[in-house]
Amino acid sequence: MPQQIVLVRHGETEWSRDLKHTGRTDVPLTEVGEAQARAVGEALQDRQFALVLSSPLRRALDTARLAGFEPEVGEELAEWDYGDFEGITTAEIREEIPDWTIWRYGARGGESVAEVEARVGRVVEELRRADGDVLVFGHGHVLRVLAARWIGLAVADGWLFALDSATLSTLGYERDQPVIRVWNAPLA
């Protein structure tokens, strides 16, 4: 079977539950998020991975560890740096910038779309070089960028991929063509 890349968005945090942009602030999982992480482990218990990677941020690392994995930390898997928009909601940002989206404007005082594209592009290259299936623990926006770049779409097309906490998504190939095999699959 061709290589598969399994993506796991971290479990629930207070900020993800409340729709606050959570980039580099290292918020912990909620009790619900911890239970979600254990459920990820149950869902993946029969899978073998040549490589397990995680963002360095606590919510992703804790999800990986509670799921029963000890990942290599990949700094490039950290969530988008939201800069001035850290800890606030899209609705609050749009009070100042009515048509704002991270996909169009990036984050004032944080990372631009081009910076995230370059960083995630390096992750895609690493994944394609892996000798076998890979498991990746990360965050909502950066994993959406990864999926878009995997199939050759622009970073801005990541807005097309809704991604809930503690869901499983799988990237892979159909023949030689990179594809999304499963997206945003709930655990129950």
C-alpha positions in Angstrom: 0.0 0.0 0.0 1.3 3.5 -0.8 2.5 5.7 2.0 -0.1 7.3 4.2 0.3 10.5 6.4 -2.2 10.5 9.3 -2.9 13.9 10.7 -4.3 14.5 14.2 -5.4 17.9 15.4 -4.8 18.2 19.1 -7.6 17.7 21.6 -9.8 20.5 22.9 -8.4 23.4 24.8 -10.4 26.3 26.4 -9.3 28.6 23.5 -10.2 26.1 20.7 -13.5 25.5 22.3 -14.1 29.3 22.5 -12.9 29.9 18.9 -9.9 32.0 20.0 -6.9 32.1 17.7 -4.3 30.0 19.5 -1.0 30.2 17.9 2.1 30.2 20.1 0.3 30.5 23.5 0.9 27.2 25.2 -2.6 26.4 26.5 -3.3 23.0 28.0 -5.9 20.5 27.0 -9.2 20.5 28.8 -10.4 17.3 30.4 -12.5 16.7 27.2 -9.3 17.2 25.2 -7.4 14.7 27.3 -10.2 12.1 26.8 -10.2 12.9 23.1 -6.4 12.2 23.0 -6.8 8.8 24.6 -9.6 8.0 22.1 -7.1 8.9 19.3 -4.7 6.3 20.8 -7.5 3.7 20.8 -8.3 4.5 17.2 -4.6 4.1 16.1 -3.6 1.2 18.4 -3.2 -1.3 15.5 -1.3 1.1 13.2 2.5 1.1 12.8 4.3 4.3 11.8 7.8 4.8 10.5 7.8 8.3 11.9 5.8 10.1 14.5 6.0 13.9 14.6 4.5 16.6 16.7 4.4 20.3 17.0 6.5 21.5 20.0 3.4 23.1 21.6 2.0 21.4 24.7 -1.5 20.8 23.4 -0.1 18.7 20.4 2.6 17.0 22.4 0.1 16.1 25.2 -2.3 14.7 22.6 0.4 12.5 21.2 1.6 11.2 24.5 -1.9 10.6 25.9 -2.6 8.7 22.6 0.4 6.5 23.5 3.1 7.9 21.1 6.4 9.5 21.9 6.9 11.8 18.9 9.9 13.6 17.4 9.3 17.3 17.9 9.1 19.3 14.6 9.4 23.0 15.2 8.0 23.7 11.8 4.7 22.0 12.8 4.0 24.8 15.4 0.7 26.6 14.8 0.5 29.8 12.7 1.9 32.7 14.7 -1.1 34.9 15.1 0.8 37.9 16.4 -1.6 40.7 17.4 -4.6 38.3 16.9 -3.5 35.8 19.5 -6.2 35.0 21.9 -9.0 36.7 20.1 -11.8 35.5 17.8 -12.3 36.2 14.1 -15.4 38.2 15.0 -13.3 40.5 17.2 -10.7 40.9 14.5 -13.5 41.8 12.0 -14.6 44.7 14.1 -11.4 46.3 12.9 -10.8 44.6 9.5 -14.3 43.6 8.2 -13.1 41.1 5.5 -10.2 39.6 7.5 -9.2 36.0 7.1 -5.9 34.4 8.1 -5.8 32.9 4.6 -5.9 36.3 2.8 -4.0 38.6 5.2 -1.9 36.5 7.5 -1.5 37.8 11.0 -0.5 41.4 11.8 2.6 41.1 14.0 2.8 37.4 13.3 3.4 35.2 10.3 2.5 36.0 6.8 0.9 33.6 4.4 4.3 33.3 2.5 6.2 32.5 5.7 3.8 29.7 6.7 3.9 28.4 3.1 7.7 28.1 3.2 7.7 26.5 6.7 5.0 23.9 5.8 6.6 23.2 2.4 9.6 21.9 4.3 7.4 19.6 6.3 5.8 18.2 3.1 9.2 17.5 1.7 10.2 15.6 4.9 7.0 13.6 4.8 7.5 12.6 1.2 11.0 11.4 2.1 9.9 9.2 5.0 10.2 5.4 4.5 6.7 4.4 5.5 3.6 5.8 7.1 3.8 8.9 9.2 1.7 10.2 12.1 1.6 14.0 12.6 0.2 15.8 15.7 -0.5 19.4 15.0 -2.9 22.3 14.9 -6.0 23.5 12.9 -4.5 26.0 10.6 -1.1 24.5 10.0 -2.5 21.0 9.2 -5.0 22.6 6.8 -2.0 24.3 5.1 -0.2 21.0 5.0 -3.2 19.3 3.3 -3.5 22.0 0.7 0.2 21.9 -0.1 0.3 18.1 -0.1 -2.2 18.1 -3.0 -0.7 21.1 -4.8 -3.1 23.8 -3.8 -2.2 27.3 -2.6 -2.0 28.0 1.1 -5.1 30.2 0.9 -7.1 27.1 -0.2 -6.6 25.7 3.3 -9.8 27.6 4.2 -11.7 24.9 2.3 -10.8 22.2 4.9 -12.7 22.4 8.1 -10.7 20.6 10.9 -12.1 19.8 14.3 -10.2 18.9 17.4 -9.1 15.3 17.8 -10.1 14.2 14.4 -8.1 11.9 12.0 -7.3 12.8 8.5 -5.2 10.9 6.0 -3.1 12.1 3.1 -1.7 9.6 0.6 -1.6 8.8 -3.1 -3.8 7.5 -5.8 -1.3 5.9 -8.1 1.4 8.6 -8.1 -1.0 11.5 -7.4 -1.0 13.0 -3.9 -4.5 13.0 -2.6 -6.6 13.5 0.6 -7.9 10.0 1.4 -9.8 10.9 4.6 -10.6 14.3 6.1 -11.8 15.4 9.5 -13.0 12.0 10.5 -14.5 12.0 14.0 -13.4 9.2 16.4 -17.0 8.2 17.4 
